[in-house]
Amino acid sequence: MPSITYSPEKAQKVKGRVIVVTGGAQGIGATTVTLLHTLGAHVVFGDIASGPGAALEDSLKATNPPNGGTVHFRHTDVTSYPDQLALFEEAFKIHGRVDAAISCAATVDDPTWFGNLTLDAVRNETASAGISKMVATNLVAPMILTHLALAFITASPSFPGASIGSNQGFTPSVTFTSSLAGLTPTPGMTIYSSTKHGLVGLTRSLPAVTPTRFNALCPGATDTAMLPDVVKDMWRGAGFRIQPPEVVARSIVQCVVDARLDRRVVVVAGGETWESEEELEKLWPAWLGEVNAKEVEDSGVFFGGPGKRIKLGRD
Ligand SMILES: NC(=O)c1ccc[n+]([C@@H]2O[C@H](COP(=O)([O-])OP(=O)(O)OC[C@H]3O[C@@H](n4cnc5c(N)ncnc54)[C@H](O)[C@@H]3O)[C@@H](O)[C@H]2O)c1
């Protein structure tokens, strides 16, 4: 499996770039905002959590990084199209361009949706509001983000000095934060897992007609507030690994700067990062049957897909 190694040298390519991040106030999003800012990017981030968002903005501004990074927070509910539009408009107004977008916002399941159901419970139609909100946050919002990012990236003037220095080879991108639960069965988190599978499907199916790259990052268990302490204790107690959010943030930045990564699924689990589509596609003939696999590949190209992947190999 092709491993993806974070390159601090390549990461310098974000310097001066304008990057929009949603769900950036806490956890993996906040760690990513911090790393990008340290590397000299202009980060414009949104989150529904205004207090932590404003506090992160203030604390990063106080650091005054030598690379010239800037940071700007705006209250954003990603389920609102006008909110996400306003976030992109703000980035464009302040910096005159958008170079990349990263979607981190998400919420987790109400595990009662599929369990111990009574007729009284299912006759209460308001109960569906919770899952609708979750699908809106975890799946529809990244689709809105993509729609907006493509327009704002396309409207951005070419980057000054793009062909010289460390910014050479930077290509615009959209990175989705999916999950290992977006690739594997996760019965305790059924709706969450379904939305995260949706992000993998979105990444695979986005057309290859734009110069913008799209990638889905699939983290395994990560030490953030999304995992309650009791779950973390049980998880560690069973001998499973929980990685720090910094590892995931570095993998997100690698997706932003690594021009080889396009419509890829990058897994980061137990502190290791690797691309999973290349190996999976080798199994298509066994999984789908020889003829179907060939037809899926050919018709994918017919409908604007990337066709056979270029082997990642060594960078
Ligand atoms: N922590 C893990 O183990 C883990 C594993 C796999 C994937 N992920 C994914 O990583 C991403 C970041 O998760 P995290 O672990 O940092 O969780 P987190 O709860 O610490 O952060 C999620 C952020 O999203 C924000 N958010 C939620 N709803 C929002 C909305 N409607 N509008 C705007 N912002 C909203 C929250 O306020 C929060 O700041 C998520 O997409 C999550 O699904 C996390």
The ligand as a Gaussian input file, in Angstrom:
#p B3LYP/6-31G(d) Opt

LIG

0 1
 N      -11.911000      12.138000      16.297000
 C      -11.938000      11.012000      15.589000
 O      -11.683000       9.896000      16.087000
 C      -12.269000      11.080000      14.112000
 C      -12.070000       9.912000      13.359000
 C      -12.376000       9.922000      12.011000
 C      -12.837000      11.079000      11.408000
 N      -13.018000      12.203000      12.171000
 C      -13.522000      13.391000      11.464000
 O      -12.629000      14.470000      11.640000
 C      -13.350000      15.700000      11.547000
 C      -13.018000      16.558000      12.745000
 O      -13.524000      15.889000      13.894000
 P      -12.894000      16.073000      15.347000
 O      -12.514000      14.755000      15.829000
 O      -11.897000      17.143000      15.325000
 O      -14.209000      16.479000      16.150000
 P      -14.533000      17.804000      16.995000
 O      -15.897000      17.549000      17.532000
 O      -13.429000      18.083000      17.932000
 O      -14.592000      18.942000      15.879000
 C      -15.667000      19.068000      14.981000
 C      -15.879000      20.547000      14.723000
 O      -16.990000      20.688000      13.814000
 C      -17.770000      21.771000      14.284000
 N      -19.135000      21.669000      13.772000
 C      -20.081000      20.745000      14.052000
 N      -21.231000      21.057000      13.432000
 C      -21.009000      22.185000      12.717000
 C      -21.798000      22.997000      11.867000
 N      -23.091000      22.716000      11.626000
 N      -21.239000      24.087000      11.298000
 C      -19.944000      24.399000      11.543000
 N      -19.139000      23.692000      12.352000
 C      -19.670000      22.581000      12.933000
 C      -17.713000      21.657000      15.803000
 O      -18.091000      22.854000      16.459000
 C      -16.246000      21.313000      16.002000
 O      -15.442000      22.473000      16.120000
 C      -14.822000      15.312000      11.453000
 O      -15.228000      15.338000      10.097000
 C      -14.846000      13.899000      11.986000
 O      -15.936000      13.161000      11.485000
 C      -12.734000      12.234000      13.504000

